[in-house]
């Protein structure tokens, strides 16, 4: 119980100093789900190196930027890719209407419902946080990865326009 000096009443409250926060670990193995998703997409199992949940996982492709899959604060699955390395020049040439339409296109598998484009160190990075239900099972995760890969290609086209 605490005394509220402003109202003169005694209230039931937990003092802030006694509150603790324990992050909830996801109930699924991201690395295993990723491996299963890659197999569903058609990746040769011999080309999938050992992956674990303790560091970012880089998916490399022949004609597209790498996709990084990782956990943020051991909770949310995040995926991102560098789509441009000269941010100012790319944005100056980009068709802003097409780029804006691209960014507001719904991504049902993403926590925010959309992908985001952000700048870091003069690079443009396409980013999204994957919903737990999409990252926990191989099939929806494969669909999310495939959709994100397609969005990388489309974003790069818009930035070259």
DSSP file (Angstrom, degrees, kcal/mol; ACC not computed):
  #  RESIDUE AA STRUCTURE BP1 BP2  ACC     N-H-->O    O-->H-N    N-H-->O    O-->H-N    TCO  KAPPA ALPHA  PHI   PSI    X-CA   Y-CA   Z-CA
    1    1 A X              0   0    0      0, 0.0     2,-0.3     0, 0.0    11,-0.2   0.000 360.0 360.0 360.0 147.1    0.0    0.0    0.0
    2    2 A X  E     -A   11   0A   0      9,-3.5     9,-3.9    12,-0.0     2,-0.6  -0.952 360.0-126.9-132.5 152.2    1.1    3.5   -0.7
    3    3 A X  E     -A   10   0A   0     -2,-0.3     2,-0.9     7,-0.3     7,-0.2  -0.884  16.5-148.5-100.1 123.9    0.0    6.9    0.4
    4    4 A X  E  >> -A    9   0A   0      5,-3.4     4,-2.4    -2,-0.6     5,-0.9  -0.823   7.7-165.9 -91.9 106.7   -0.9    9.4   -2.4
    5    5 A X  T  45S+     0   0    0     -2,-0.9    -1,-0.2     1,-0.2     5,-0.0   0.794  83.6  58.4 -65.9 -28.8    0.0   12.8   -0.9
    6    6 A X  T  45S+     0   0    0      1,-0.2    -1,-0.2    -3,-0.1    -2,-0.0   0.892 120.9  24.3 -68.6 -39.6   -1.9   14.6   -3.7
    7    7 A X  T  45S-     0   0    0     -3,-0.3    -2,-0.2     2,-0.2    -1,-0.2   0.614  98.9-127.3-101.8 -14.2   -5.2   13.0   -2.9
    8    8 A X  T  <5 +     0   0    0     -4,-2.4     2,-0.3     1,-0.3    -3,-0.2   0.705  67.8 125.5  75.3  19.5   -4.7   12.1    0.7
    9    9 A X  E   < -A    4   0A   0     -5,-0.9    -5,-3.4     0, 0.0     2,-0.5  -0.795  62.9-124.7-113.7 155.1   -5.7    8.5    0.0
   10   10 A X  E     -A    3   0A   0     -2,-0.3     2,-0.3    -7,-0.2    -7,-0.3  -0.835  35.6-170.1 -91.8 130.3   -4.0    5.1    0.6
   11   11 A X  E     -A    2   0A   0     -9,-3.9    -9,-3.5    -2,-0.5     2,-0.7  -0.896  27.5-118.3-124.0 153.0   -3.7    3.2   -2.7
   12   12 A X        +     0   0    0     -2,-0.3     2,-0.3   -11,-0.2    -9,-0.0  -0.806  56.1 142.7 -85.8 116.0   -2.8   -0.4   -3.5
   13   13 A X        -     0   0    0     -2,-0.7     2,-0.6     2,-0.0    -2,-0.0  -0.994  51.7-122.6-153.9 152.7    0.3   -0.1   -5.7
   14   14 A X        -     0   0    0     -2,-0.3     5,-0.1   -12,-0.0    -2,-0.0  -0.886  39.4-117.5 -96.9 121.0    3.5   -1.9   -6.4
   15   15 A X    >   -     0   0    0     -2,-0.6     3,-2.3     1,-0.1     4,-0.5  -0.311  21.5-122.3 -57.4 139.0    6.4    0.5   -5.9
   16   16 A X  G >  S+     0   0    0      1,-0.3     3,-1.2     2,-0.2    -1,-0.1   0.799 108.7  66.0 -54.7 -30.3    8.3    0.9   -9.2
   17   17 A X  G 3  S+     0   0    0      1,-0.3    -1,-0.3     3,-0.0    -2,-0.1   0.690 100.0  51.2 -67.9 -16.3   11.5   -0.3   -7.5
   18   18 A X  G <  S+     0   0    0     -3,-2.3     2,-0.3     2,-0.0    -1,-0.3   0.513  86.5 103.3 -98.0  -5.0   10.0   -3.7   -7.1
   19   19 A X    <   -     0   0    0     -3,-1.2     2,-0.3    -4,-0.5    -3,-0.0  -0.570  50.3-173.8 -77.5 138.6    8.9   -4.2  -10.7
   20   20 A X        -     0   0    0     -2,-0.3     2,-0.5     2,-0.0    -2,-0.0  -0.943  15.2-144.8-129.5 154.9   11.0   -6.4  -12.8
   21   21 A X        -     0   0    0     -2,-0.3     2,-0.6     2,-0.0    -2,-0.0  -0.981  11.6-174.4-122.0 124.8   10.9   -7.2  -16.5
   22   22 A X        -     0   0    0     -2,-0.5    -2,-0.0     0, 0.0     0, 0.0  -0.962  26.9-128.1-117.5 113.8   11.7  -10.7  -17.8
   23   23 A X        -     0   0    0     -2,-0.6     2,-0.7     1,-0.1    51,-0.0  -0.305  20.9-125.1 -61.1 142.4   11.8  -10.9  -21.6
   24   24 A X        -     0   0    0      3,-0.0     2,-0.3     1,-0.0    -1,-0.1  -0.797  21.0-140.3 -90.7 119.4    9.7  -13.7  -23.0
   25   25 A X        -     0   0    0     -2,-0.7    50,-0.1     1,-0.1    49,-0.1  -0.591  27.4-104.2 -77.7 138.5   11.7  -15.9  -25.2
   26   26 A X        -     0   0    0     48,-0.6    -1,-0.1    -2,-0.3     4,-0.1  -0.264  21.2-131.5 -59.9 151.0    9.9  -17.1  -28.3
   27   27 A X  S    S+     0   0    0     -3,-0.1     2,-0.3     2,-0.1    -1,-0.1   0.359  81.8  74.5 -87.9   6.3    8.7  -20.7  -28.1
   28   28 A X  S    S-     0   0    0    109,-0.0     2,-0.9     4,-0.0     3,-0.1  -0.825  82.3-118.0-119.9 159.3   10.2  -21.6  -31.6
   29   29 A X     >  -     0   0    0     -2,-0.3     4,-2.6   107,-0.2     5,-0.2  -0.838  23.0-165.1 -96.1 103.3   13.7  -22.2  -32.8
   30   30 A X  H  > S+     0   0    0     -2,-0.9     4,-2.7     1,-0.2     5,-0.2   0.893  86.3  52.4 -58.4 -43.4   14.3  -19.5  -35.5
   31   31 A X  H  > S+     0   0    0      1,-0.2     4,-2.3     2,-0.2    -1,-0.2   0.923 112.2  44.8 -61.3 -45.1   17.4  -21.3  -37.0
   32   32 A X  H  > S+     0   0    0      2,-0.2     4,-2.3     1,-0.2    -1,-0.2   0.912 113.5  50.1 -66.2 -42.2   15.5  -24.6  -37.4
   33   33 A X  H  X S+     0   0    0     -4,-2.6     4,-2.5     1,-0.2    -2,-0.2   0.905 110.4  51.4 -62.1 -40.5   12.4  -22.8  -38.9
   34   34 A X  H  X S+     0   0    0     -4,-2.7     4,-2.7    -5,-0.2    -2,-0.2   0.925 108.9  49.6 -62.4 -45.7   14.7  -20.9  -41.3
   35   35 A X  H  X S+     0   0    0     -4,-2.3     4,-1.9     1,-0.2    -2,-0.2   0.927 113.3  46.5 -59.7 -45.5   16.4  -24.1  -42.5
   36   36 A X  H  X S+     0   0    0     -4,-2.3     4,-2.0     1,-0.2    -1,-0.2   0.889 112.1  51.2 -64.6 -39.2   13.0  -25.7  -43.1
   37   37 A X  H  X S+     0   0    0     -4,-2.5     4,-2.0     2,-0.2    -2,-0.2   0.911 108.1  51.9 -64.2 -42.5   11.7  -22.6  -44.8
   38   38 A X  H  X>S+     0   0    0     -4,-2.7     5,-2.6     1,-0.2     4,-1.1   0.882 108.5  51.2 -62.9 -37.9   14.7  -22.5  -47.1
   39   39 A X  H  <5S+     0   0    0     -4,-1.9     3,-0.4     3,-0.2    -1,-0.2   0.906 108.8  51.3 -64.3 -41.1   14.1  -26.2  -48.1
   40   40 A X  H  <5S+     0   0    0     -4,-2.0    -2,-0.2     1,-0.2    -1,-0.2   0.863 106.5  54.5 -63.2 -35.7   10.5  -25.4  -48.9
   41   41 A X  H  <5S-     0   0    0     -4,-2.0    -1,-0.2    -5,-0.1    -2,-0.2   0.764 126.6-101.8 -69.3 -24.6   11.6  -22.5  -51.1
   42   42 A X  T  <5 +     0   0    0     -4,-1.1    -3,-0.2    -3,-0.4     2,-0.1   0.544  65.2 155.7 114.5  11.5   13.8  -25.0  -53.0
   43   43 A X      < -     0   0    0     -5,-2.6     2,-0.4    -6,-0.2    -1,-0.3  -0.465  52.8-107.4 -68.6 140.0   17.3  -24.3  -51.6
   44   44 A X    >   -     0   0    0      1,-0.2     3,-2.2    -2,-0.1     4,-0.4  -0.560  22.2-140.6 -67.4 120.4   19.7  -27.2  -51.9
   45   45 A X  G >  S+     0   0    0     -2,-0.4     3,-1.1     1,-0.3    -1,-0.2   0.787 101.0  63.3 -55.8 -27.5   20.1  -28.6  -48.4
   46   46 A X  G 3  S+     0   0    0      1,-0.2    -1,-0.3    -3,-0.0    -2,-0.1   0.735 100.4  53.1 -68.2 -21.1   23.8  -29.2  -49.1
   47   47 A X  G <  S+     0   0    0     -3,-2.2     2,-0.8     2,-0.1    -1,-0.2   0.432  86.2  95.3 -94.3   0.5   24.2  -25.4  -49.6
   48   48 A X    <   -     0   0    0     -3,-1.1     3,-0.1    -4,-0.4    -1,-0.0  -0.827  66.3-152.9 -95.3 110.4   22.7  -24.5  -46.2
   49   49 A X        -     0   0    0     -2,-0.8     2,-0.1     1,-0.2    -2,-0.1  -0.240  37.5 -73.4 -72.9 167.7   25.5  -24.1  -43.6
   50   50 A X        -     0   0    0      1,-0.0     2,-0.3   -15,-0.0    -1,-0.2  -0.421  57.1-168.3 -61.5 132.7   24.9  -24.7  -39.9
   51   51 A X        -     0   0    0     -2,-0.1     2,-0.3    -3,-0.1     6,-0.1  -0.907   7.9-173.8-124.0 153.4   22.9  -21.9  -38.4
   52   52 A X    >   -     0   0    0     -2,-0.3     3,-0.6     3,-0.2   -23,-0.0  -0.904  34.9-116.3-140.2 171.4   22.1  -21.0  -34.8
   53   53 A X  T 3  S+     0   0    0     -2,-0.3    18,-0.2     1,-0.2    21,-0.1   0.393  97.2  78.1 -87.4   2.3   20.0  -18.6  -32.9
   54   54 A X  T 3  S+     0   0    0      2,-0.1     2,-0.3    16,-0.1    -1,-0.2   0.492  97.4  26.0 -97.7  -3.3   22.9  -16.7  -31.3
   55   55 A X  S <  S-     0   0    0     -3,-0.6    -3,-0.2     0, 0.0    -1,-0.0  -0.978  94.6 -77.1-150.9 161.9   24.1  -14.5  -34.2
   56   56 A X        -     0   0    0     -2,-0.3     2,-0.5    14,-0.1    14,-0.2  -0.288  42.9-137.9 -60.0 146.9   22.6  -12.9  -37.4
   57   57 A X  E     -B   69   0B   0     12,-3.3    12,-3.1    -6,-0.1     2,-0.6  -0.937  11.8-150.8-111.2 126.7   22.2  -15.3  -40.3
   58   58 A X  E     -B   68   0B   0     -2,-0.5     2,-0.6    10,-0.2    10,-0.2  -0.870   4.3-161.7-103.8 123.9   23.2  -14.1  -43.7
   59   59 A X  E     -B   67   0B   0      8,-3.3     8,-2.3    -2,-0.6     2,-0.3  -0.916  16.2-160.9-100.9 117.5   21.4  -15.5  -46.8
   60   60 A X        -     0   0    0     -2,-0.6     2,-0.3     6,-0.2     5,-0.1  -0.778   8.9-173.7-106.1 147.2   23.5  -14.8  -49.9
   61   61 A X        -     0   0    0      3,-0.6     3,-0.1    -2,-0.3     5,-0.1  -0.881  30.8-122.3-132.8 161.2   22.3  -14.8  -53.5
   62   62 A X  S    S+     0   0    0     -2,-0.3    -1,-0.1     1,-0.2    -2,-0.0   0.934 106.9  17.4 -70.6 -46.5   23.9  -14.5  -56.9
   63   63 A X  S    S+     0   0    0      2,-0.1     2,-0.3     0, 0.0    -1,-0.2   0.092 118.5  60.5-119.0  22.5   22.1  -11.5  -58.3
   64   64 A X  S    S-     0   0    0     -3,-0.1    -3,-0.6     3,-0.0     3,-0.1  -0.978  87.3 -89.3-146.3 155.6   20.5   -9.9  -55.2
   65   65 A X        -     0   0    0     -2,-0.3    -2,-0.1     1,-0.1    87,-0.1  -0.252  53.9 -93.9 -62.2 154.9   21.7   -8.4  -51.9
   66   66 A X        -     0   0    0     -6,-0.1     2,-0.5    -5,-0.1    16,-0.4  -0.368  33.1-136.3 -65.5 147.9   22.1  -10.6  -48.9
   67   67 A X  E     -B   59   0B   0     -8,-2.3    -8,-3.3    14,-0.1     2,-0.5  -0.938  12.9-150.0-106.3 129.8   19.2  -10.9  -46.5
   68   68 A X  E     -BC  58  80B   0     12,-3.2    12,-1.8    -2,-0.5     2,-0.5  -0.883  10.0-168.2-101.4 127.7   20.1  -10.8  -42.8
   69   69 A X  E     +BC  57  79B   0    -12,-3.1   -12,-3.3    -2,-0.5     2,-0.3  -0.967  24.7 141.9-114.8 127.1   17.8  -12.8  -40.5
   70   70 A X  E     - C   0  78B   0      8,-2.5     8,-3.7    -2,-0.5     2,-0.4  -0.976  47.8-104.9-156.3 167.4   18.2  -12.1  -36.8
   71   71 A X  E     - C   0  77B   0     -2,-0.3     2,-0.6     6,-0.2     6,-0.2  -0.816  26.0-142.1 -96.8 140.3   16.5  -11.8  -33.5
   72   72 A X  E >> S- C   0  76B   0      4,-2.9     3,-2.1    -2,-0.4     4,-1.2  -0.918  85.3 -16.6-100.9 122.4   16.1   -8.3  -31.9
   73   73 A X  T 34 S-     0   0    0     -2,-0.6    -1,-0.2     1,-0.3   -50,-0.0   0.833 118.8 -70.5  52.1  36.0   16.5   -8.4  -28.1
   74   74 A X  T 34 S+     0   0    0     -3,-0.2   -48,-0.6     2,-0.1    -1,-0.3   0.722 128.7  73.5  56.7  24.3   16.0  -12.2  -28.3
   75   75 A X  T <4 S+     0   0    0     -3,-2.1     2,-0.3     1,-0.3    -2,-0.2   0.616  79.5  47.4-126.1 -72.5   12.4  -11.7  -29.1
   76   76 A X  E  < S-C   72   0B   0     -4,-1.2    -4,-2.9     1,-0.1     2,-0.5  -0.567  72.2-126.1 -87.4 139.6   11.3  -10.4  -32.6
   77   77 A X  E     -CD  71 130B   0     53,-0.7    53,-3.2    -2,-0.3     2,-0.4  -0.722  30.8-167.3 -81.6 127.5   12.6  -11.9  -35.8
   78   78 A X  E     -CD  70 129B   0     -8,-3.7    -8,-2.5    -2,-0.5     2,-0.4  -0.927   9.6-171.2-118.1 140.5   14.0   -9.2  -38.0
   79   79 A X  E     +CD  69 128B   0     49,-2.8    49,-2.1    -2,-0.4     2,-0.3  -0.992  15.1 159.6-128.2 141.4   15.0   -9.4  -41.7
   80   80 A X  E     -CD  68 127B   0    -12,-1.8   -12,-3.2    -2,-0.4     2,-0.3  -0.992  17.5-168.1-155.7 160.6   16.8   -6.7  -43.7
   81   81 A X  E     - D   0 126B   0     45,-2.1    45,-2.8    -2,-0.3     2,-0.6  -0.991  30.7-115.4-149.6 143.2   18.9   -6.1  -46.8
   82   82 A X  E     + D   0 125B   0    -16,-0.4    43,-0.3    -2,-0.3     3,-0.1  -0.714  33.2 175.6 -78.3 120.8   21.0   -3.3  -48.1
   83   83 A X  E     +     0   0B   0     41,-2.7     2,-0.3    -2,-0.6    42,-0.2   0.580  64.4  16.5-105.3 -12.9   19.3   -2.1  -51.2
   84   84 A X  E     - D   0 124B   0     40,-1.3    40,-2.3     1,-0.1    -1,-0.3  -0.969  49.3-162.1-158.3 144.3   21.5    0.9  -52.1
   85   85 A X  S    S+     0   0    0     -2,-0.3     2,-0.4    38,-0.2    -1,-0.1   0.500  88.8  54.2-107.8  -5.5   24.9    2.1  -51.1
   86   86 A X     >  +     0   0    0      1,-0.2     4,-2.5     2,-0.0     5,-0.2  -0.692  68.1 178.5-125.8  78.5   24.7    5.7  -52.2
   87   87 A X  H  > S+     0   0    0     35,-1.8     4,-2.5    -2,-0.4     5,-0.2   0.846  73.7  48.1 -52.5 -49.2   21.6    6.8  -50.3
   88   88 A X  H  > S+     0   0    0      1,-0.2     4,-1.9     2,-0.2    -1,-0.2   0.931 115.2  43.5 -64.3 -46.7   21.5   10.5  -51.4
   89   89 A X  H  > S+     0   0    0      2,-0.2     4,-1.7     1,-0.2    -1,-0.2   0.901 114.4  50.7 -66.1 -40.7   22.0    9.9  -55.1
   90   90 A X  H  X S+     0   0    0     -4,-2.5     4,-1.7     1,-0.2    -2,-0.2   0.933 111.4  46.8 -64.0 -45.5   19.6    7.0  -55.2
   91   91 A X  H  < S+     0   0    0     -4,-2.5    -1,-0.2    -5,-0.2    -2,-0.2   0.850 109.0  55.9 -66.7 -32.6   16.8    8.9  -53.5
   92   92 A X  H  < S+     0   0    0     -4,-1.9    -1,-0.2    -5,-0.2    -2,-0.2   0.888 115.0  38.1 -65.2 -38.3   17.4   11.9  -55.8
   93   93 A X  H  < S+     0   0    0     -4,-1.7    -2,-0.2    66,-0.2    -1,-0.2   0.686  95.5 107.9 -84.7 -19.6   16.9    9.7  -58.9
   94   94 A X  S  < S-     0   0    0     -4,-1.7     2,-1.0    -5,-0.2    65,-0.2  -0.197  78.3-116.3 -65.4 148.7   14.1    7.5  -57.5
   95   95 A X     >  -     0   0    0     63,-1.1     4,-2.6     1,-0.2     5,-0.2  -0.765  29.0-160.1 -80.8 103.5   10.5    7.9  -58.6
   96   96 A X  H  > S+     0   0    0     -2,-1.0     4,-2.6     1,-0.2     5,-0.2   0.837  85.3  53.0 -62.3 -35.1    9.1    9.1  -55.3
   97   97 A X  H  > S+     0   0    0      2,-0.2     4,-2.4     1,-0.2    -1,-0.2   0.944 112.9  43.1 -66.0 -46.2    5.5    8.1  -56.2
   98   98 A X  H  > S+     0   0    0      2,-0.2     4,-2.2     1,-0.2    -2,-0.2   0.895 115.0  50.5 -65.2 -39.6    6.4    4.5  -57.1
   99   99 A X  H  X S+     0   0    0     -4,-2.6     4,-2.1     2,-0.2    -2,-0.2   0.910 111.1  48.2 -65.8 -41.9    8.7    4.2  -54.1
  100  100 A X  H  X S+     0   0    0     -4,-2.6     4,-1.7    -5,-0.2    -2,-0.2   0.916 111.1  50.3 -64.4 -43.3    5.9    5.5  -51.8
  101  101 A X  H  X S+     0   0    0     -4,-2.4     4,-0.6     1,-0.2    -2,-0.2   0.898 110.0  52.2 -60.6 -39.5    3.4    3.1  -53.3
  102  102 A X  H >< S+     0   0    0     -4,-2.2     3,-0.8     1,-0.2    13,-0.2   0.917 109.4  48.9 -60.7 -44.4    5.9    0.3  -52.8
  103  103 A X  H 3< S+     0   0    0     -4,-2.1    12,-0.3     1,-0.2    -1,-0.2   0.770 110.9  48.9 -71.7 -26.0    6.4    1.2  -49.1
  104  104 A X  H 3< S+     0   0    0     -4,-1.7     2,-0.3    -5,-0.1    -1,-0.2   0.482  81.1 116.1 -93.1  -1.0    2.7    1.4  -48.3
  105  105 A X  S << S-     0   0    0     -3,-0.8    10,-0.4    -4,-0.6    -3,-0.0  -0.517  76.8-108.1 -64.6 127.2    2.0   -2.0  -50.0
  106  106 A X        -     0   0    0     -2,-0.3     2,-0.4     8,-0.1     8,-0.2  -0.253  27.8-165.9 -61.9 143.2    0.8   -4.3  -47.2
  107  107 A X    >   -     0   0    0      6,-3.0     3,-2.1     3,-0.1     6,-0.3  -0.879   3.1-167.2-126.4  95.3    3.0   -7.1  -45.9
  108  108 A X  T 3  S+     0   0    0     -2,-0.4    -1,-0.1     1,-0.3     6,-0.1   0.745  85.0  56.7 -59.1 -26.1    0.7   -9.4  -43.9
  109  109 A X  T 3  S+     0   0    0      4,-0.1    22,-3.0    -3,-0.1    -1,-0.3   0.578  90.1  92.7 -82.6 -10.8    3.7  -11.2  -42.4
  110  110 A X  B X  S-E  130   0B   0     -3,-2.1     3,-0.6    20,-0.2    20,-0.3  -0.623  78.2-129.6 -90.8 144.4    5.3   -8.1  -40.9
  111  111 A X  T 3  S+     0   0    0     18,-3.3    -1,-0.1    -2,-0.3    19,-0.1   0.892 112.6  38.2 -55.4 -43.9    4.6   -6.8  -37.4
  112  112 A X  T 3  S-     0   0    0      2,-0.4    -1,-0.3    17,-0.3     3,-0.1   0.558 113.7-115.7 -86.0  -8.1    3.8   -3.3  -38.7
  113  113 A X  S <  S+     0   0    0     -3,-0.6    -6,-3.0    -6,-0.3     2,-0.3   0.451  89.7  60.6  86.4   0.5    2.0   -4.6  -41.8
  114  114 A X  S    S-     0   0    0     -8,-0.2    -2,-0.4    -6,-0.1     2,-0.3  -0.956  81.3-111.7-148.8 163.4    4.6   -3.0  -44.0
  115  115 A X        -     0   0    0    -10,-0.4     2,-0.3    -2,-0.3    13,-0.2  -0.674  34.6-140.8 -91.2 159.0    8.3   -3.1  -44.8
  116  116 A X  E     -F  127   0B   0     11,-3.3    11,-3.0    -2,-0.3     2,-0.5  -0.901   5.2-146.2-121.9 151.0   10.4    0.0  -44.0
  117  117 A X  E     +F  126   0B   0     -2,-0.3     2,-0.3     9,-0.2     9,-0.2  -0.976  28.5 171.8-114.6 123.4   13.2    1.8  -45.8
  118  118 A X  E     -F  125   0B   0      7,-2.5     7,-3.2    -2,-0.5     2,-0.4  -0.894  27.0-126.6-131.8 161.4   15.8    3.3  -43.5
  119  119 A X  E     +F  124   0B   0     -2,-0.3     2,-0.3     5,-0.2     5,-0.2  -0.891  28.4 165.2-110.0 136.0   19.2    5.0  -43.9
  120  120 A X  E >  S-F  123   0B   0      3,-2.5     3,-1.3    -2,-0.4   -33,-0.1  -0.927  72.3 -12.6-149.2 125.2   22.3    3.9  -42.1
  121  121 A X  T 3  S-     0   0    0     -2,-0.3     3,-0.1     1,-0.3   -34,-0.0   0.886 127.5 -54.3  52.9  44.6   25.9    4.9  -42.9
  122  122 A X  T 3  S+     0   0    0      1,-0.2   -35,-1.8   -36,-0.1     2,-0.4   0.714 116.6 114.6  62.7  23.7   24.8    6.3  -46.3
  123  123 A X  E <   - F   0 120B   0     -3,-1.3    -3,-2.5   -37,-0.2     2,-0.5  -0.950  63.9-132.8-120.2 144.5   23.2    3.0  -47.2
  124  124 A X  E     -DF  84 119B   0    -40,-2.3   -41,-2.7    -2,-0.4   -40,-1.3  -0.849  24.4-165.7 -95.4 130.6   19.5    2.3  -47.7
  125  125 A X  E     -DF  82 118B   0     -7,-3.2    -7,-2.5    -2,-0.5     2,-0.5  -0.968  15.0-145.7-122.7 125.1   18.2   -0.8  -45.9
  126  126 A X  E     +DF  81 117B   0    -45,-2.8   -45,-2.1    -2,-0.5     2,-0.3  -0.788  34.4 177.0 -86.2 130.2   14.9   -2.5  -46.5
  127  127 A X  E     +DF  80 116B   0    -11,-3.0   -11,-3.3    -2,-0.5     2,-0.3  -0.957  18.2 167.1-140.4 149.2   13.7   -3.8  -43.1
  128  128 A X  E     -D   79   0B   0    -49,-2.1   -49,-2.8    -2,-0.3     2,-0.5  -0.966  28.8-132.8-157.5 149.8   10.8   -5.6  -41.5
  129  129 A X  E     -D   78   0B   0     -2,-0.3   -18,-3.3   -51,-0.2     2,-0.4  -0.921  31.2-133.6-101.3 130.0   10.0   -7.4  -38.3
  130  130 A X  E     -DE  77 110B   0    -53,-3.2   -53,-0.7    -2,-0.5   -20,-0.2  -0.669  19.4-113.3 -89.2 133.7    8.4  -10.7  -38.9
  131  131 A X    >>  -     0   0    0    -22,-3.0     4,-2.0    -2,-0.4     3,-0.8  -0.313  25.8-119.8 -59.8 145.6    5.3  -11.7  -36.9
  132  132 A X  H 3> S+     0   0    0      1,-0.3     4,-1.7     2,-0.2     5,-0.2   0.891 113.4  54.6 -56.0 -42.1    5.8  -14.6  -34.5
  133  133 A X  H 34 S+     0   0    0      1,-0.2     4,-0.4     2,-0.2    -1,-0.3   0.790 111.3  45.9 -67.4 -24.2    3.2  -16.7  -36.2
  134  134 A X  H <4 S+     0   0    0     -3,-0.8    -1,-0.2   -25,-0.2    -2,-0.2   0.798 116.9  43.5 -83.0 -30.6    5.0  -16.2  -39.5
  135  135 A X  H  < S+     0   0    0     -4,-2.0    -2,-0.2     1,-0.2    -3,-0.2   0.619 104.3  65.1 -88.4 -13.6    8.5  -16.9  -38.1
  136  136 A X  S  < S+     0   0    0     -4,-1.7     2,-0.4    -5,-0.2  -107,-0.2   0.709 100.0  50.1 -84.9 -20.5    7.5  -19.9  -36.0
  137  137 A X  S  > S-     0   0    0     -4,-0.4     4,-1.8    -3,-0.2     5,-0.2  -0.930  77.3-130.4-124.1 145.1    6.5  -22.2  -38.9
  138  138 A X  H  > S+     0   0    0     -2,-0.4     4,-2.7     1,-0.2     5,-0.2   0.897 101.0  51.7 -61.2 -45.6    8.4  -23.1  -42.0
  139  139 A X  H  > S+     0   0    0      1,-0.2     4,-2.1     2,-0.2    -1,-0.2   0.947 113.7  40.3 -64.9 -51.0    5.7  -22.5  -44.6
  140  140 A X  H  > S+     0   0    0      1,-0.2     4,-2.2     2,-0.2    -1,-0.2   0.853 116.4  52.3 -66.4 -29.6    4.6  -19.0  -43.6
  141  141 A X  H  X S+     0   0    0     -4,-1.8     4,-2.8     2,-0.2    -2,-0.2   0.902 107.8  51.3 -69.9 -39.2    8.3  -18.1  -43.0
  142  142 A X  H  X S+     0   0    0     -4,-2.7     4,-2.5     2,-0.2    -2,-0.2   0.908 110.7  49.1 -60.7 -41.8    9.1  -19.3  -46.5
  143  143 A X  H  X S+     0   0    0     -4,-2.1     4,-2.5     2,-0.2    -2,-0.2   0.908 111.6  48.9 -64.1 -41.7    6.3  -17.1  -47.9
  144  144 A X  H  X S+     0   0    0     -4,-2.2     4,-2.7     2,-0.2    -2,-0.2   0.924 112.7  47.3 -64.0 -44.6    7.6  -14.1  -45.9
  145  145 A X  H  X S+     0   0    0     -4,-2.8     4,-2.6     2,-0.2    -2,-0.2   0.911 113.1  48.5 -63.7 -42.5   11.2  -14.6  -47.1
  146  146 A X  H  X S+     0   0    0     -4,-2.5     4,-2.3     2,-0.2    -2,-0.2   0.921 113.2  47.4 -63.3 -44.3   10.1  -15.0  -50.7
  147  147 A X  H  X S+     0   0    0     -4,-2.5     4,-2.2     2,-0.2    -2,-0.2   0.914 112.5  49.4 -63.5 -42.7    7.9  -11.9  -50.5
  148  148 A X  H  X S+     0   0    0     -4,-2.7     4,-2.0     2,-0.2    -2,-0.2   0.909 109.6  51.8 -63.8 -41.8   10.8  -10.0  -48.9
  149  149 A X  H  X S+     0   0    0     -4,-2.6     4,-1.8     1,-0.2    -1,-0.2   0.921 110.4  48.5 -59.2 -45.4   13.2  -11.1  -51.6
  150  150 A X  H  X S+     0   0    0     -4,-2.3     4,-2.1     1,-0.2    -1,-0.2   0.875 109.7  52.8 -62.7 -37.4   10.7  -10.0  -54.3
  151  151 A X  H  X S+     0   0    0     -4,-2.2     4,-2.8     2,-0.2    -1,-0.2   0.840 103.8  57.0 -68.6 -33.0   10.4   -6.6  -52.5
  152  152 A X  H  X S+     0   0    0     -4,-2.0     4,-2.4     2,-0.2    -2,-0.2   0.953 109.0  45.9 -60.1 -49.2   14.2   -6.2  -52.5
  153  153 A X  H  X S+     0   0    0     -4,-1.8     4,-1.9     1,-0.2    -2,-0.2   0.920 114.9  46.9 -60.7 -44.9   14.2   -6.5  -56.3
  154  154 A X  H  X S+     0   0    0     -4,-2.1     4,-2.3     2,-0.2    -1,-0.2   0.903 111.2  51.4 -65.1 -42.1   11.3   -4.1  -56.7
  155  155 A X  H  X S+     0   0    0     -4,-2.8     4,-2.1     1,-0.2    -1,-0.2   0.918 109.0  50.8 -61.6 -43.8   12.8   -1.6  -54.3
  156  156 A X  H  X S+     0   0    0     -4,-2.4     4,-1.2     1,-0.2    -1,-0.2   0.875 108.8  52.2 -62.9 -37.3   16.1   -1.6  -56.2
  157  157 A X  H  X S+     0   0    0     -4,-1.9     4,-0.9     1,-0.2     3,-0.4   0.928 109.9  48.5 -62.7 -44.5   14.2   -1.1  -59.5
  158  158 A X  H  < S+     0   0    0     -4,-2.3   -63,-1.1     1,-0.2     3,-0.3   0.853 109.7  52.3 -64.9 -34.4   12.4    2.0  -58.0
  159  159 A X  H  < S+     0   0    0     -4,-2.1    -1,-0.2     1,-0.2    -2,-0.2   0.743 109.5  49.5 -74.4 -22.2   15.7    3.4  -56.7
  160  160 A X  H  <        0   0    0     -4,-1.2    -1,-0.2    -3,-0.4    -2,-0.2   0.621 360.0 360.0 -86.9 -14.5   17.3    3.1  -60.2
  161  161 A X     <        0   0    0     -4,-0.9    -1,-0.2    -3,-0.3    -2,-0.1   0.510 360.0 360.0 -58.2 360.0   14.3    4.8  -61.9
